[in-house]
Amino acid sequence: MKKIETLCVHTGVNKDDTFNSVITPIYMTSTFAFEAPGKTKGFDYTRTANPTRTALQECLAALEGGALASATCTGMAAETTVLHLLEPGSHVIAGHDIYGGTYRLFSAILNGRGLSFSFVDMRDPKNVSAAIRKDTKCIWIETPSNPLLNIVDIAAVCAIAKKHKLLTIADNTFLSPYFQRPIDLGCDISLHSTTKYLNGHSDVVGGAIISKTKELGEKVAALTNALGTGCSPFDAWLVLRGCKTLPCRMQAHARNAQALAEFLEGRKEVKRVYFPGLKSHPQYALAKKQMTGFGGMLSFDIKGGSKAAFKFIEKLELFAFAESLGGVESLVEHPDSMSHASMTLEARRAGGITENNIRVSVGIENADDLIADMKQAFG
Ligand SMILES: *Cc1c(COP(=O)(O)O)cnc(C)c1O
């Protein structure tokens, strides 16, 4: 088996027999002509399949060590699609500190439309066991969590799921397959917002569902077709291009995040830093065990509440004040009023998100410049 750096460059390419283009072309077409009744060159309609999207899917399946992938138009479309695997009446267990949009989809949209959800603190796998009911069918894992970088022991939770024959889905957006491979750790499905690290350049919204088995992957592909959640050929092409540099980018993100986390930990203005690569992180040992790097996301609690947080954010020059993450440029945001505002205040506080919290998506700029910018912003 080739290593991930090689797979990133060499999977999903050599698709053009007409002109031998090295780069996979963008097949901007909605439909494909039949050669005879029932006879095509493998494609008939782009909602069902498109060569550029198929190329991206081959690449994503290889990177995650899965059998098949479906590329969707957003991360939320990926989530919406996989949840249709569940029969009405199914109960899902998810973390109490999952992505805000996921929490909204579960609690405000799908809850009561045939599905029900329990949100538990997954840092302790015992809480997962305790939440299992007769109608439980699925465990939804997100690790590291957003924005507090809590870690879920994927192998331990999958072992519990296996005992009860539950489907396991991991949102692997925060680390990408370069630093974490949920399928290797026992998950049935690894899911992504490719908007983030996989594309990496903040110019696409997209998602992906990678299934461990061909059988499950075919079910997901059928749902993607039926629901119409597949991504456009152009977006597929951009994400495929992003994947080629994933290893270099992830290394740079992680190196800079480590430097920034250590800097923040030494500042008197900072109450607490959340980054799995710090020895002070309560789950540092677990992070080291299941991840091959600590990623590029961190958050910290500033002293002085939201007033101090906004004052600091406004003074930053290199960090754009924006939601989202995983692009080459550094971003900073205030989860309590922005990315996680779709959660209720109660749910935010229960998850440990306060008005003091500032989330940073650390880019691939020079770490010294990033640190200097934060220094001047603390004043
Ligand atoms: C952004 C994000 C999503 C949603 O993806 P979109 O592409 O914005 O729809 C889901 N999960 C996590 C962890 C995310 O960061």
The ligand as an SDF file (V2000), in Angstrom:
LIG
                    3D

 15 15  0  0  0  0  0  0  0  0999 V2000
  -17.9370   23.0690    8.8090 C   0  0  0  0  0  0  0  0  0  0  0  0
  -18.2520   21.8050    9.4900 C   0  0  0  0  0  0  0  0  0  0  0  0
  -19.3730   21.0390    9.1420 C   0  0  0  0  0  0  0  0  0  0  0  0
  -20.3610   21.5060    8.1010 C   0  0  0  0  0  0  0  0  0  0  0  0
  -19.8100   21.6040    6.8290 O   0  0  0  0  0  0  0  0  0  0  0  0
  -20.3140   22.6510    5.7050 P   0  0  0  0  0  0  0  0  0  0  0  0
  -19.3780   22.3700    4.5730 O   0  0  0  0  0  0  0  0  0  0  0  0
  -20.1930   24.0260    6.2700 O   0  0  0  0  0  0  0  0  0  0  0  0
  -21.7230   22.3080    5.3950 O   0  0  0  0  0  0  0  0  0  0  0  0
  -19.5580   19.8400    9.7950 C   0  0  0  0  0  0  0  0  0  0  0  0
  -18.7270   19.4180   10.7620 N   0  0  0  0  0  0  0  0  0  0  0  0
  -17.6350   20.1220   11.1260 C   0  0  0  0  0  0  0  0  0  0  0  0
  -16.7440   19.6040   12.1940 C   0  0  0  0  0  0  0  0  0  0  0  0
  -17.3590   21.3370   10.5140 C   0  0  0  0  0  0  0  0  0  0  0  0
  -16.3080   22.0470   10.9000 O   0  0  0  0  0  0  0  0  0  0  0  0
  1  2  1  0
  2  3  1  0
  2 14  2  0
  3  4  1  0
  3 10  2  0
  4  5  1  0
  5  6  1  0
  6  7  2  0
  6  8  1  0
  6  9  1  0
 10 11  1  0
 11 12  2  0
 12 13  1  0
 12 14  1  0
 14 15  1  0
M  END
$$$$
